[in-house]
């Protein structure tokens, strides 16, 4: 059987996340995966983590490998009685 664990991302996960995004057909050429990872990705992670309207998650397979990531941005909204909305971006 296959199982997956979803958890909040950590700075340690950034190389795996950026590698997935850099290999994605849509984002190929927009992102640069290098070892060491450029500091701009760590700066972005710090901004995301400091912002209560943003959350970054990873999905791990049975072997503990990061196989997906998604970011949720919570957006205040006036429609539907002032309820919020969420914008989700993912990579698998």
C-alpha positions in Angstrom: 0.0 0.0 0.0 1.0 3.6 -0.6 0.9 6.3 2.0 1.8 9.9 2.0 2.6 12.3 4.8 1.7 16.0 4.4 3.5 18.4 6.8 4.7 22.0 7.0 7.8 22.6 4.9 11.1 23.5 6.6 14.2 25.2 5.2 15.7 21.7 4.9 13.1 20.9 2.3 13.9 23.8 0.0 16.4 22.0 -2.3 13.8 19.3 -3.0 11.0 21.8 -3.6 13.1 24.0 -6.0 14.3 20.9 -7.9 10.7 19.8 -8.5 9.7 23.2 -9.7 12.8 23.5 -11.9 11.9 20.2 -13.6 8.2 21.1 -14.0 7.2 21.6 -17.7 5.5 24.9 -16.8 8.3 26.4 -14.8 11.3 24.9 -16.7 13.7 27.7 -17.4 12.2 30.1 -14.8 13.9 28.5 -11.8 17.5 27.7 -11.1 18.4 24.6 -9.1 22.0 24.6 -7.9 24.0 23.2 -5.1 24.2 25.2 -3.0 20.8 26.7 -3.5 20.8 30.4 -4.2 20.1 32.4 -1.0 17.1 34.1 -2.7 15.0 30.9 -2.1 15.8 30.9 1.6 14.9 34.6 1.8 11.6 33.8 0.1 11.0 30.9 2.5 11.6 33.2 5.5 9.1 35.7 4.1 6.5 33.0 3.6 7.1 31.6 7.1 6.8 35.1 8.7 3.5 35.9 6.9 0.4 34.5 8.7 -1.5 34.5 5.4 0.8 32.0 3.8 1.6 28.4 4.5 4.0 26.0 2.7 3.6 22.3 2.9 5.4 19.2 1.5 4.2 15.7 0.8 6.5 12.8 1.6 6.3 9.2 0.3 6.8 6.1 2.3 10.6 6.5 2.0 10.5 10.0 3.4 11.3 11.7 0.1 9.6 15.0 -0.8 7.4 14.2 -3.8 5.1 17.3 -3.8 4.8 20.8 -2.4 2.0 23.3 -2.1 1.6 26.9 -0.9 -1.7 28.3 0.4 -2.2 32.0 0.5 -5.3 33.1 2.5 -6.9 36.1 0.9 -9.5 38.3 2.6 -12.5 38.8 0.3 -15.7 40.9 0.3 -17.9 38.3 -1.5 -19.8 35.5 0.3 -20.4 37.6 3.4 -16.8 38.6 3.7 -15.4 35.0 3.9 -11.9 34.4 2.9 -10.5 32.6 -0.2 -7.4 30.6 -0.6 -5.0 30.6 -3.5 -3.2 27.3 -3.9 0.0 26.6 -6.0 1.3 23.0 -6.2 4.0 20.9 -7.8 4.3 17.1 -7.8 
